[in-house]
Amino acid sequence: MSAAIVSRGIRSPVFYRLQRYSVEAACLLLGLVLVIWSVTPIYNMWMIALDSHDDVFSGSVWPDNPSLESFRVVVTQDFWYLAEFWHQFGNSFIVGLSVMALTLLIGSLASFTVGRMRLRNGWMLTNAALMTYVIPASFLAIPIYRVMQIYGLGNHLSSLILALTSFATPYAIFIFSQYGKSIPMELDESARIDGANPLQIYVRIYLPLMAPALVAVGTYALLLAWNEYLYNFLLLSTPSSMTVAVALGQFLNSDESPWNYMMATAIIYALPPIILYYGFRRYMAAGLTMGGVKG
Amino acid sequence: MNSTSRVLELGSPIGATRPGVPPWRFRLQGSDTTWAIAFLIPYLAVFAAFVVYPAVFGLWMGHDPALYDGLFSDPQYLTMVVNTLVFTAIGVNVQMFLAFLLSGFFMSRNWWIRSLLAIYLIPWALPALTAFVSIHYMTVSQYGLLDSLWRELTGEDGPMFLVSRSLATTANILSYIWKWMPFWTLIFIAARMAIPQDIYEAAEIDGASGWRKLVHVTFPLIANVYLVSTLLFTIWTIGDFPTVYFVSSGAPARQTDVLATYGFHMAFDFGYPNRGVAAMMSALPVLIPAVLLLMRRIRVTGVQL
């Protein structure tokens, strides 16, 4: 490193070339490490899913006789654990879409009132929402399980939908009130002068202008509901009311667990979020920077 | 006074006589109040029924002091506290620091580094359940991928990850880092992109090297984001459930349980819901100051996540 001490003018071009090559090599090495790090568990998933039942415990690092048999079993519901797979898949969609719709509706109404109608003690509501967002949902799991039974919603999809909506809404309020600040108040004022009531302003002015934030938060709520496990497991217990997440967890708890069927199910379960992430990546990134960083 | 503000004044409540002040700013008028209440009712109802009431119910479940005597004399509880502290301290700080460094790597103009980002993001896009079950199968027995690889490479049997407490904890922490590091990297990339390029140019003219730019320009400018993210993530990690539940499942012999899995185990496997709630409540002395500090930081700095 003595070259670094010598002043700039004296360094030879060879030094710079060497420096550039070594930086390039280090980057390549780091990239390689990152790819192996990111992909290994995913490779493991596919390897197990492509194995036949007997090969799972062969201890080899690639599938000996790769076949799509496990996927066929899952798709045709040809195993007793999977007897209601498509029904459960539908349940997951119902939960995801309902949580998304409710979160968007409730969150946008609340942040419209606080942000645009300038409610006097609106900050209390925003703070309460922020607090709900920050505190981990697992802290409320046991009481919510009991409370749902008190409400008579036990083992019903609506209990899960309502619980997850109340966890997703605070983030929605947070993002909406942040994004709403970029919409000029003059629009609301001129609409009021034209005689519009708050509902008309909400529907005709607020919602259309909030479209990017709505997409970002909608994706967030949908993914939250789809990926969540703890509440799914606690609130839904019979095969016909289960979502795919609960059904997968059941596999894990059974003694005679067909790993390859489970991994195939898990891969199919992971497809919708993956498609959503990569399809909506631009919006997700927008959501991040929108909620992002003003420090 | 021009005509527009006169019109505004006509339609505005008493408070809004200053020009340029929106008509709703100070007081809602009669029918507007009705609208405001109608708009807020859905949120207030959901909040009261599914956040406030369960919270109060939980406080009531965990109000008996005798519960805490039983809790603190349970050796498994003490093990769990140590595990949670280790999991949180390492899982959060190592992850945040690596994410910060990697965000610099991914800012590169190189095309292949940018396309690498798409691969690097897969763990984040994958549902936690799928990812952690796969890692569980990688580590659970001598037939798992890691042990098989070890056998291929060395010819000997590999370590049994979920039989040793330290190895199982390591597996939990590494899985946690694997799952969430891409997300925090994205946050830091967004923070770095918000830094104006001319600051770097000015630093270069002053003769700053890459290292000094990192320490004296980048880091001070995203320090707030770093702090808020770390606080938020610490709070979330204290309550994290799926990682330990799926990766080690508490193995060996419930020696790797963390707060959330311990509470879950107590409530739903052992049938002591009150003790489970008490365990969660015993984290409140740490959690509440952290939450207040975080909310203050968010208000003061305007950093939002």
Interface residues (C-beta under 8 A of the other chain):
Chain A: C27 L30 G31 L34 V35 W37 S38 V39 T40 P41 I42 Y43 N44 M45 M47 I48 V56 F57 S58 G59 S60 V61 L105 I106 G107 L109 A110 F112 T113 R116 M117 R118 L119 R120 L125 N127 A128 A129 L130 M131 T132 V134 I135 P136 A137 S138 F139 L140 A141 I142 P143 I144 Y145 R146 V147 Y151 L162 A163 T165 S166 T169 I173 F174 I175 Q178 M185 D188 E189 R192 I193 N197 P198 L199 Y202 W226 N227 Y229 L230 L234 A245 L248 G249 L252 W259 M262 M263 A266 I267 Y269 A270 P273 I274 Y277 Y278 A285 L288 T289 G291 G292 V293 K294 G295
Chain B: V7 L8 G11 P22 P23 W24 R25 F26 R27 L28 S31 D32 W35 A36 F39 L40 P42 Y43 V46 F47 A49 F50 V51 Y53 P54 A55 F57 G58 M61 L102 F105 S108 N110 W112 I113 L116 A118 I119 Y120 L121 I122 P123 W124 A125 L126 P127 A128 L129 T130 A131 V133 S134 I135 H136 Y137 M138 S141 Q142 Y143 L145 D147 S148 L149 R151 E152 W178 P182 L186 I187 A190 A191 M193 A194 I222 A223 N224 V225 V228 L232 I235 W236 I238 G239 D240 F241 P242 Y245 F246 S249 A260 G263 F264 A267 F268 P273 G276 V277 M280 A283 L287 V291 L294 M295 I298 T301 G302 V303 Q304 L305
